[in-house]
Amino acid sequence: RIILPCVLIGALAAVAMSFALPKKYVSETLISVDTPDRRSIDNELAGQVQDLLASPFLVSVIQKENLYLSERARMPMDDVVNLMRKGIYIQARSLATEDGKHAPAFVIEFVYSDPHVAQRVDEELTSAFMASNLRAAINHSPYVSRPPMTFRVEHVANLPDAPSFPKRRLFGAGGL
């Protein structure tokens, strides 16, 4: 007699809590990497990621897009920049090619509470990343044994149609 009401109350409380939490939308861009020696892209991307996550660039994006307004009112800009960094994900992937092989690729994702802003910021991050890669290719020395990588945007920044968080079904299941 007591178990069923407790289960229902737990599930309802968890679903109610999911409505109280702010929604988060994820916009992502898929970029393929063309490199003749098919080496691991992780080490090569590390330097370019540092350029992308540099404070001056992120501050300009935060100001241009009016990101984190309430946080900017109560936190120093360095903390807001760190908050933005937590919403940026760059993950290596493998992309199936036309000949059945796998090519290296990666995804740039940005998480934010507004889907349109998430898409615009993801586009800006991708543009900055592509520009960084172009600068690296232009500055490439012919005396270095490895040629620069070529990036190609396979899927542009998407406009998320549904929030990625909170997942109300998962909350309900957790409450059960």
N, C-alpha and C positions, 0 to 999 in steps of 0.2 A: 504493500500500500504506500510505502514511503518512497520507494525507488522510482517509480514512474513520475510522480510529481517533481522529484528532484532532477530527474533527467530532463524533463520538459522545461523547468525553470532555468537549468544550466544552458540548454540550447537557446532559449529565448534571450537570456542575458547576453550570451556570446554574440548572437545576431544583432541585438540592440547596440552592443558595443561597437560592432563593425560599422554601424551607421554613424556613430559618433566620431570615428577616426577619419582624418582627411584622406581624400582619394589621391592616388598617385598614378600618373600616366607615364608610360615608357615609349619614347620614340627611338627608333634605331635605324642605322644606315649600314648596309653590308658593302664592304670594300674588298675586292679581290687583289691579290698581290702577284704580279708577274715578275719572276726572277729566274734567270737561266739556271742557277745551280740548286734551286729548290731547297735552300737552306732554311733552317728554322727562322721564322720572322720575329720571334720574341725579342732577341737581343737587338736586332736592327730597329725595332719599333720603340724600344725603351728610350732612346735619346729624343725621338720625335714626340713621344708622349710627355716628356719633361717640358718641352717647348709649349705643348698644348695646355698643360696644367700650370703654367707659370702664372703667378699672381697678377702681373699687369694685364695680360690678355683676359683672364677671368673677371677682373674688376671691370674692364671695359664692357664685357658681355653682360655682367650684372647690372651695370648702369644703363646700358642701351636698352635692355629688355625689362627693366624695372623688376628684377627678380628679388625675392626674399624681402619684401617691403617691411613687414613687421620685425623680422630679424635685424634688418639694417638699422631700425630705430632703437634697438636695445643692445646690439652687439657691435664690437669693433669690426671693421671691414675684413681684417685677416681671418676672423672667425667665420664670417659670412662666406669668404672664399673657400675655407675648409669645408663648410657645409655644402657648397656647390660641388667641390671635388668628390664628396661622398655620393653625389647624384650622377656622376659620370662613370660609365663602365666601358672598358675597352677589352674585348675578349677575342682570342684567336679562335678561328673556325676553319673548317675544311669545306671546300666548295667543289661539288662534282662538275667536271668539265664535259664538253661534248663528246670527247673520245673515251669517256668512262673513267678517267683518272681523277685524282683529287688535287686541287690547287689550294695553296695557302690563301687564307682570307681572314678578315677580322670584322668585328661589329663595334660600332661606336653607339652607345646608348646614353640617353639623358632622361632622368626621372624628375618630374615636376607635377604640381597639382593642377595645372591647366594644360590640356592636350595641345592647344595651338602654340603655346609658349614652348612646350617640350619639343615640338617639331622644329620651330624656328631656331632654338638654341642648338638642337642636334645638327641642323644644317650649318650653323656657324662653326660648330666644333669640327665638322667634316671639312668645311672649306679651309679652316686654319690648318688642319692636319694635311690636307692635300697641298697647301702652299708650303708647308714645312718640308714635305717630301720633294716638291719641285725645287726648293732652295738646295736641298741636299744633292739632288741630281745635277743642278747647275754647278755647284761647288765641287763635284766629284773629280777627284784627281785621276788621270789616266794611268798613273803609276800604282794605284791600288788594284790588287788582283780581282776584287769583287766589283762587278758593275752595280750601279744603284738599282733599287727596286722600282717598279712601275706600279702605281695604284690605279685601280679603275673602280668607280662606284657602280656596283651591280644593282642595288636597290636603294633609292633615295630615302631620306628621312620620311618615315610614315607618320600619318596623323592617327594617333591611337583612338580607337572607337570605344574602348571600354577601359576602365581603370585596371591596373595590374595589382593594386592593393586598395582596400582590403578585399579578400575573397570571402564573400559572405557564406558560401557553402562550407568552406573550410572552418570558418569561425563557428558555424552551427555544429559541424561535426566535432570540433574541439570541445564545444560546450556539452555535447552529449557525453 
